Amino acid sequence: CQLPAADSGFADGMIKMASICAVMTFVQAFSLRSIALVAVVAAATQHKAEAVSSNLGAARRLDTPHDGNLKFNEATFIASHNAHATLADAEDFLESIVTNQNDTILDQLTNDGVRALMLDVMLNLDEYPEEPLRLVHGPSFIAPDFGGFRTTLESNLIPFLDENEGAIISLFLEIRGDVSENSATIRATILEHLQEIFSSVVINGVPLKDMTFKYDHELWKDHEDWPKLDEIRQSGQRIFVFSDRSQFINTEYGFMYNRQVLQENDWEGIDVCEARYMWRSAQVSLASNDYWTRLFFMNHFCCGSGPEAKGDTVGLDLIGGGNNGWGSLYPRIQQCMLNNGGFKPNFIALDWVTQSTEAKEILDYLNFGGKLGTGQTCTEDSHCATSSCSPALGVCQCQQCPSDRVNVCLGCVSGQYCAPPGGEGMNTCKSTSQTQNQIDANADAGADTGADTGAETVANGETTTVTTRLCNLAKVGIAFYSLLCLSC
């Protein structure tokens, strides 16, 4: 291809211009295609991020739910059995072998989700005249001493209440050493000391006696049942005091007799759930109130001593999560409710609350719903809250149920069903909406067979329409360049 010498510059310029046009056409096509791809990826990423954010938001709401609208009789709390009898406070071998807890009361309240304290109180004027109300555990004649009642409150409960203005705490006082010919005198002396402590121990200048719940207070006179937790917080009456002695009833100090307010199961063992007192009683029997709902105090700790139970309560890979886990505690709650007339526990008394992660999950489930726990070690279905153990993995799993099931599948949340693994593995929860979407998508795909492929949506990948148009632009550029070449 030759041109006259005079026209060689023009030809070179045209060829360069054509080359540039072609290259720009390819670049433009590639850029547009890249932009389309980036848009697709960005949209998908944003959609996924929004979904993840939404799911995380739902999880946060489930993990830290607001309980203010629950009435006191609708809420469930962890109670620490012999909260004062701790390894942290044990000073000798005798004390260590009668312990039921690892950590101090302050640690239990702060780290283990405890909101109720079971305390054994005994009068000992001879050995401790300066602080005669003692916290003990064991037979009265040799009961190891775990410190003074006042000192324990001041060093554990008071700091926690001061730091946690929304915390509602219940104290369950079991009186020891008062069954004798001098029982009346001993009880009167204990009550006198209790009143003195609740009058003199203060939080931000407010004595404890002004922070105890008083059912006959003016605030609650129009309540047909227990107030809501937020009402209790706003009133400042966020300490509940129950004792096992009717002689301690005192409305001025807010001291209540447990048998007028509670029903309780027998404390010994966790295999059955039988009555201790006021079983199946529906209403309280207070002096001026016999219509509020009676509270259920549920004991759940095994064996004759805390150390004996520790091996089945604290540790890794315990069957069913251990005594405080889903596989043991939740089925026992169901058993107790079946036996007591359907009353869910308001307080669940546990040993070794340092292992309370699953117990707190169970409380959230009882208070707010959600799903039953899975993932615990198991060898048979009865070890699981869901009554389903994966034989292949030895792990508790959701219980299989069809996608069209009306009720919630055990181990899944509402809107999910439990699908088999399709091989060796464990069942998994899947969204029923995803199943329906897949059905709808398959139906749409069948209806659109033979349709113009250029109308495919971005959700199914790059659009054929955009790709086709960009290819055509590239062809035009190439054709233009070829035409120039042929002309010379």
KOLSERO-983174 format. One line per 3 residues: number of its first residue (from 1); their letters; for each residue x, y, z of C-alpha. Coordinates in Angstrom, 2 decimals. Each point is the difference from the previous one (the first is absolute). Layout:
<nodes>
NUM = a = X,Y,Z; ...
</nodes>
This chain:
<nodes>
1 = cql = 0.00,0.00,0.00; 1.81,3.09,-1.29; -0.98,3.67,-0.23
4 = paa = 1.69,2.94,-1.74; 2.78,1.44,2.07; -1.95,3.21,0.57
7 = dsg = -2.86,-1.94,1.60; 2.03,-2.34,2.27; -0.48,2.20,3.07
10 = fad = -3.77,0.03,-0.49; -0.10,-3.78,-0.38; 2.10,-0.53,3.10
13 = gmi = -2.25,2.37,1.93; -3.16,-1.78,-1.13; 1.43,-3.40,0.90
16 = kma = 1.06,1.24,3.43; -3.39,1.59,0.52; -1.74,-3.18,-0.98
19 = sic = 2.21,-2.02,2.32; -0.71,2.36,2.85; -3.73,-0.20,-0.72
22 = avm = 0.09,-3.77,0.01; 2.00,-0.13,3.20; -2.30,2.56,1.63
25 = tfv = -2.96,-2.03,-1.14; 1.41,-3.10,1.65; 0.92,1.95,3.11
28 = qaf = -3.43,1.55,0.09; -1.62,-3.39,-0.44; 2.22,-1.54,2.63
31 = slr = -0.60,2.92,2.35; -3.73,-0.13,-0.42; 0.06,-3.72,0.53
34 = sia = 2.18,0.45,3.08; -2.31,2.67,1.31; -2.93,-2.36,-0.51
37 = lva = 1.86,-2.75,1.82; 0.97,2.34,2.83; -3.60,1.16,0.26
40 = vva = -1.18,-3.59,0.18; 2.57,-0.91,2.64; -0.63,3.18,1.98
43 = aat = -3.74,-0.54,-0.03; 0.39,-3.61,1.08; 2.52,0.98,2.69
46 = qhk = -2.27,2.75,1.27; -2.97,-2.39,0.08; 2.07,-2.60,1.87
49 = aea = 1.32,2.63,2.41; -3.51,1.25,0.67; -1.17,-3.56,0.63
52 = vss = 2.94,-0.68,2.32; -0.57,3.31,1.77; -3.66,-0.84,0.41
55 = nlg = 0.83,-3.44,1.35; 2.58,1.43,2.39; -2.55,2.54,1.16
58 = aar = -2.46,-2.79,0.68; 2.68,-1.94,1.85; 0.88,3.01,2.13
61 = rld = -3.64,0.52,0.85; -0.20,-3.66,1.02; 3.25,0.09,2.00
64 = tph = -0.80,3.20,1.91; -3.78,0.24,0.06; -1.81,2.64,2.01
67 = dgn = -1.98,-1.59,2.79; -1.78,3.08,1.29; -3.46,-1.05,-1.18
70 = lkf = 0.17,-3.35,1.78; -1.89,-0.21,3.26; 2.02,-1.30,2.92
73 = nea = -1.97,-3.25,-0.05; 0.71,-0.39,-3.74; 3.78,0.30,0.29
76 = tfi = 2.53,-2.71,0.81; 3.23,0.62,1.92; 3.05,-2.08,0.95
79 = ash = 0.30,-0.61,3.73; 3.36,-0.97,1.47; -0.38,-2.89,2.45
82 = nah = 2.02,0.76,3.13; 1.39,3.03,-1.78; 2.30,0.77,2.93
85 = atl = 1.55,-3.49,0.22; 2.74,0.60,-2.55; 3.46,-1.37,-0.63
88 = ada = 1.14,3.61,-0.29; -0.99,0.60,3.63; 0.86,-3.42,1.48
91 = edf = 2.85,0.26,2.53; 0.53,-3.65,0.90; -0.67,-3.54,-1.14
94 = les = -3.28,-0.31,1.88; -1.39,3.09,-1.69; 1.21,-1.13,-3.42
97 = ivt = -1.90,-3.30,0.16; -3.36,1.71,0.66; 0.24,2.56,-2.81
100 = nqn = -2.53,0.35,-2.80; 1.52,2.83,-2.00; 3.39,0.96,-1.43
103 = dti = 0.04,3.78,0.12; -0.98,2.81,2.33; -3.56,1.27,0.05
106 = ldq = 1.12,3.15,-1.81; 1.48,-2.11,-2.81; -3.14,-2.10,-0.18
109 = ltn = -2.15,3.10,-0.38; 2.36,1.69,-2.44; 1.13,-2.89,-2.20
112 = dgv = -2.38,-2.93,0.43; -3.43,1.60,-0.43; -1.09,-0.69,3.59
115 = ral = -2.90,2.14,1.25; -1.06,-1.94,3.10; 2.08,-1.08,2.98
118 = mld = -0.78,-2.92,2.32; 1.66,0.74,3.35; 0.14,-2.15,3.17
121 = vml = -0.05,2.36,2.99; 0.82,-0.94,3.59; 0.36,1.97,3.24
124 = nld = 3.38,-0.41,1.73; 0.32,2.52,2.83; 2.62,-1.99,1.87
127 = eyp = 2.70,-0.05,-2.67; -0.92,3.15,-1.92; -1.53,2.55,2.39
130 = eep = 0.91,2.87,-2.35; -1.77,-1.59,-2.99; -2.15,-2.86,1.29
133 = lrl = -2.01,-0.68,-3.18; 2.14,-2.51,-1.89; -0.21,-1.71,-3.38
136 = vhg = 0.48,-3.74,0.49; -0.46,-3.33,-1.70; -0.34,-3.42,1.49
139 = psf = -1.45,-1.43,3.21; -0.56,2.68,2.63; 2.33,-1.61,2.55
142 = iap = 3.01,0.10,-2.37; -1.15,2.43,-2.68; 3.07,1.52,-1.68
145 = dfg = -0.09,3.80,0.09; 0.33,1.95,-3.26; -0.09,3.50,1.47
148 = gfr = -2.34,2.56,1.45; -3.32,0.80,-1.65; 0.57,3.77,0.13
151 = ttl = 3.58,-0.23,-1.26; -1.05,-2.22,-2.88; -2.74,2.41,-1.04
154 = esn = 2.31,3.01,0.21; 2.82,-1.62,-1.99; -2.09,-1.79,-2.64
157 = lip = -3.63,1.00,-0.36; 0.31,3.74,0.67; 2.75,0.64,-2.61
160 = fld = -1.98,-1.93,-2.60; -3.27,1.84,0.64; 1.88,3.29,-0.02
163 = ene = 1.52,-0.75,-3.41; -3.14,-1.57,-1.47; -2.95,2.29,0.62
166 = gai = -2.37,-2.22,-1.98; 0.84,-3.23,1.80; -2.80,-1.70,1.95
169 = isl = 1.34,-2.34,2.69; -1.80,-2.56,2.17; 1.31,-1.30,3.33
172 = fle = -1.17,-3.35,1.36; 0.92,-0.32,3.68; 0.05,-3.45,1.57
175 = irg = 0.34,0.26,3.78; 2.23,-2.53,1.76; 0.56,-0.85,3.68
178 = dvs = -3.36,1.27,1.25; -1.73,-3.32,0.64; 0.28,-0.41,3.76
181 = ens = -1.78,0.90,3.22; 1.23,3.58,-0.51; -1.19,0.20,-3.60
184 = ati = -2.31,2.97,0.59; 2.76,2.04,1.61; 2.54,-0.96,-2.67
187 = rat = -2.37,0.94,-2.82; -0.88,3.30,1.62; 3.70,0.82,0.34
190 = ile = 0.70,-0.94,-3.60; -2.87,2.19,-1.19; 1.28,2.89,2.09
193 = hlq = 3.44,-0.27,-1.59; -1.46,-0.29,-3.48; -2.02,3.16,0.51
196 = eif = 3.06,1.82,1.30; 2.04,-1.03,-3.04; -2.72,0.97,-2.48
199 = ssv = -0.34,3.36,1.76; 3.70,0.87,0.15; 1.50,-1.43,-3.20
202 = vin = -0.53,2.57,-2.75; 0.41,0.44,-3.75; 0.61,3.63,-0.97
205 = gvp = -1.50,1.08,3.29; -3.10,-2.20,-0.35; -0.37,-2.74,2.65
208 = lkd = -0.77,-3.50,-1.23; -3.36,0.04,1.80; -1.12,2.73,-2.40
211 = mtf = 1.04,-2.10,-3.00; -1.88,-3.18,0.91; -3.18,-0.95,-1.82
214 = kyd = -3.16,0.56,2.03; -3.03,-1.65,-1.53; -2.42,2.17,2.02
217 = hel = 1.58,3.28,-1.11; -2.22,2.72,-1.44; 1.65,-0.49,-3.38
220 = wkd = -1.41,-3.49,-0.38; -3.46,0.31,1.47; -1.71,0.01,-3.41
223 = hed = 2.12,-2.79,-1.46; -1.86,-3.22,-0.67; 3.30,-1.87,-0.06
226 = wpk = 3.71,0.57,0.54; 1.31,3.21,-1.58; 2.13,0.08,-3.12
229 = lde = 3.77,-0.02,0.39; 0.28,3.58,-1.26; -2.59,1.10,2.56
232 = irq = 2.06,-1.66,2.71; 3.15,1.76,-1.21; -1.71,3.38,-0.13
235 = sgq = -1.39,-0.48,3.52; 3.45,-0.67,1.44; -1.36,-3.11,1.78
238 = rif = 2.38,-2.38,-1.76; 1.00,-2.28,2.87; -2.32,-2.91,0.82
241 = vfs = 0.47,-1.70,3.37; -1.48,-3.42,0.77; 0.64,-2.04,3.15
244 = drs = -1.08,-3.42,1.20; -1.26,1.30,3.36; -3.50,1.44,0.34
247 = qfi = 1.19,1.96,3.07; 2.04,2.21,-2.32; -2.97,1.38,-1.93
250 = nte = 0.38,3.77,0.02; -1.66,2.22,-2.59; 1.98,3.08,1.10
253 = ygf = 3.25,-1.75,-0.92; -1.44,-2.01,-2.87; 0.73,-3.39,1.60
256 = myn = -2.28,-2.68,-1.47; -0.65,-3.57,1.14; 0.85,-2.37,-2.83
259 = rqv = -2.97,-2.32,0.54; -2.42,2.89,-0.51; 1.56,0.96,-3.32
262 = lqe = 1.78,-3.00,-1.52; -0.53,-3.60,-0.98; 3.14,-2.11,0.04
265 = ndw = 1.11,-3.45,-1.12; 2.04,-2.33,2.16; 3.69,0.87,-0.14
268 = egi = 1.54,-3.46,0.13; 1.00,-1.40,-3.40; -0.78,0.93,-3.59
271 = dvc = -1.59,-3.22,-1.28; -3.56,0.82,1.09; -1.89,3.17,0.86
274 = ear = -2.27,-0.31,3.01; -1.60,2.36,2.50; 1.77,1.59,2.92
277 = ymw = -2.74,2.45,0.98; -3.05,1.82,-1.44; 0.09,-2.20,-3.12
280 = rsa = -2.51,1.00,-2.68; -1.19,3.02,2.02; -0.91,2.67,-2.51
283 = qvs = -0.22,3.17,2.13; 1.97,1.56,2.82; -1.38,0.01,3.54
286 = las = 1.27,3.33,1.31; -1.81,1.85,2.77; -1.66,2.53,-2.30
289 = ndy = 0.50,-1.69,-3.35; -1.23,-3.43,-1.04; -0.35,0.53,-3.75
292 = wtr = 3.49,0.58,-1.42; 1.62,-2.97,-1.75; 2.06,-2.27,2.25
295 = lff = 3.65,-0.21,-1.07; 1.72,-3.31,-0.75; 3.42,-0.58,1.56
298 = mnh = 1.67,-2.92,-1.76; 2.91,-1.84,1.60; 2.36,-1.63,-2.51
301 = fcc = 3.13,-1.36,1.61; 0.89,-3.60,0.65; 1.71,-1.99,2.65
304 = gsg = 0.68,0.41,3.68; 2.76,2.57,-0.43; 1.23,2.53,-2.52
307 = pea = 3.37,-1.66,-0.66; -1.78,-3.27,-0.74; -2.02,1.72,-2.72
310 = kgd = 2.83,2.04,-1.47; 1.28,-2.68,-2.36; -3.38,-0.18,-1.75
313 = tvg = -0.45,3.77,-0.05; 3.33,1.64,-0.84; 2.18,-1.01,-2.93
316 = ldl = 0.19,-0.45,-3.75; -1.92,-2.46,-2.16; -2.37,-0.98,2.81
319 = igg = -2.97,-2.12,-1.03; -2.87,2.34,-0.84; 2.11,2.96,1.07
322 = gnn = 0.12,-1.20,3.60; -2.44,0.59,2.84; -0.32,3.68,-0.90
325 = gwg = -0.24,-0.68,-3.74; -2.80,-0.30,-2.52; -0.14,-3.79,0.09
328 = sly = -0.56,-0.21,3.75; -1.53,3.26,1.17; -2.56,0.62,-2.74
331 = pri = -1.62,-3.48,0.10; -0.19,0.30,3.79; -1.79,3.34,-0.32
334 = qqc = -2.53,-1.71,-2.23; -0.36,-2.81,2.54; -0.56,2.43,2.87
337 = mln = -2.57,1.99,-1.96; -1.84,-3.21,-0.85; -0.16,-0.87,3.70
340 = ngg = -0.76,3.41,1.51; -2.94,1.01,-2.15; 1.85,1.80,-2.78
343 = fkp = 1.81,2.72,1.98; 3.32,0.89,-1.57; 2.87,0.62,2.43
346 = nfi = 0.62,3.56,1.14; 3.20,-1.00,1.77; 2.27,-2.89,-0.94
349 = ald = 2.46,-0.91,2.76; 3.32,-1.37,-1.29; 3.32,-1.18,1.37
352 = wvt = 3.23,1.11,-1.69; -1.49,2.96,-1.86; 3.44,0.63,-1.45
355 = qst = -1.28,-2.44,-2.65; -3.12,1.97,-0.84; 0.29,0.87,-3.70
358 = eak = -2.68,-2.48,-1.08; -2.11,0.74,3.08; -0.10,3.65,-1.07
361 = eil = -1.01,-1.09,-3.51; -2.83,-2.03,1.53; -1.12,3.05,2.02
364 = dyl = -0.07,2.10,-3.16; -2.04,-2.72,-1.69; -2.49,-0.11,2.88
367 = nfg = -0.24,3.80,0.15; 0.08,0.94,-3.68; -0.28,-3.10,-2.16
370 = gkl = 2.44,-0.91,-2.74; 1.25,-3.53,-0.53; 1.11,-2.96,2.07
373 = gtg = 3.75,-0.43,0.36; 1.97,-2.51,-2.04; 3.64,-1.05,-0.26
376 = qtc = 0.38,-1.85,3.31; 1.76,-3.34,0.26; -2.43,-2.94,-0.08
379 = ted = -0.22,-3.74,-0.53; -3.79,-0.25,-0.13; -3.00,2.24,-0.70
382 = shc = -0.90,0.38,3.68; 3.22,1.97,0.57; -1.30,2.87,-2.12
385 = ats = -2.55,2.75,0.57; -1.21,-0.69,-3.54; -0.18,-3.77,0.60
388 = scs = 2.22,-0.49,-3.05; 3.63,-1.14,0.08; 2.05,-0.34,-3.19
391 = pal = 1.17,-3.64,0.00; 2.86,0.83,-2.35; 1.44,2.90,1.98
394 = gvc = -1.30,-0.58,3.52; -1.34,3.55,0.16; -3.45,1.34,0.85
397 = qcq = -1.77,1.32,-3.09; -3.33,1.43,-1.08; -2.82,-2.51,-0.27
400 = qcp = -1.00,-0.77,-3.59; -3.30,1.47,-1.14; -1.55,0.83,-3.38
403 = sdr = 0.25,3.45,-1.58; -3.79,0.45,0.14; -0.21,-0.62,3.75
406 = vnv = -2.22,2.48,1.81; 1.71,-0.19,3.41; 3.62,0.99,0.61
409 = clg = 2.44,-2.87,-0.55; 2.01,-0.90,3.11; 3.42,1.61,-0.29
412 = cvs = -1.06,2.52,-2.65; -1.62,3.42,0.14; -3.35,0.98,-1.45
415 = gqy = 0.13,0.01,-3.80; 2.45,-2.88,-0.16; -0.25,-3.75,-0.40
418 = cap = 2.52,-2.71,0.90; 1.45,-1.88,-2.97; 1.97,-3.27,0.07
421 = pgg = 3.70,0.18,-0.92; -0.27,-2.09,-3.18; 2.88,-2.14,1.20
424 = egm = 2.03,-0.44,3.14; -0.24,3.22,1.93; -2.60,1.88,2.00
427 = ntc = -3.37,1.52,-0.71; -0.10,3.68,-0.89; -2.58,2.77,0.26
430 = kst = -1.07,1.52,-3.32; -2.28,2.89,-0.79; -3.47,-0.92,-1.20
433 = sqt = -0.03,3.24,-2.02; 3.09,-1.17,-1.91; -1.78,-3.24,-0.80
436 = qnq = -3.01,1.89,-1.30; 2.23,2.38,-1.98; 1.72,-2.96,-1.64
439 = ida = -3.37,-1.49,-0.91; -1.07,3.34,-1.48; 3.30,0.37,-1.87
442 = nad = -0.34,-3.47,-1.52; -3.54,0.80,-1.09; 1.12,3.29,-1.58
445 = aga = 2.85,-1.76,-1.77; -2.43,-2.49,-1.52; -2.33,2.78,-1.15
448 = dtg = 2.84,1.96,-1.63; 1.48,-2.89,-2.05; 0.78,1.19,-3.55
451 = adt = -0.19,3.68,0.96; 2.51,2.49,-1.37; 3.30,-0.59,1.79
454 = gae = 0.77,3.69,-0.38; -2.57,0.67,2.71; 1.82,-1.89,2.77
457 = tva = 0.19,1.95,3.23; 3.10,1.16,1.84; -0.95,-2.32,2.87
460 = nge = 0.87,-2.94,-2.31; 3.36,1.42,-1.06; 1.16,2.45,-2.68
463 = ttt = -2.73,1.12,-2.34; 0.23,-1.41,-3.49; -1.50,3.24,-1.33
466 = vtt = 2.87,2.13,1.26; 2.60,-2.51,-1.19; -1.55,-0.21,-3.48
469 = rlc = -0.07,3.79,-0.42; 3.60,0.35,1.15; 1.08,-2.70,-2.45
472 = nla = -1.79,1.85,-2.81; 1.84,3.20,0.90; 3.30,-1.88,-0.16
475 = kvg = -0.94,-1.44,-3.39; -0.75,3.48,-1.33; 3.43,1.16,1.11
478 = iaf = 1.70,-2.97,-1.61; -1.97,0.44,-3.22; 0.92,3.68,-0.15
481 = ysl = 3.67,-0.84,0.43; -0.21,-2.73,-2.66; -1.67,2.36,-2.44
484 = lcl = 2.82,2.48,0.34; 2.56,-2.75,-0.58; -1.78,-1.20,-3.13
487 = sc = -0.27,3.51,-1.37; 3.77,0.26,0.01
</nodes>
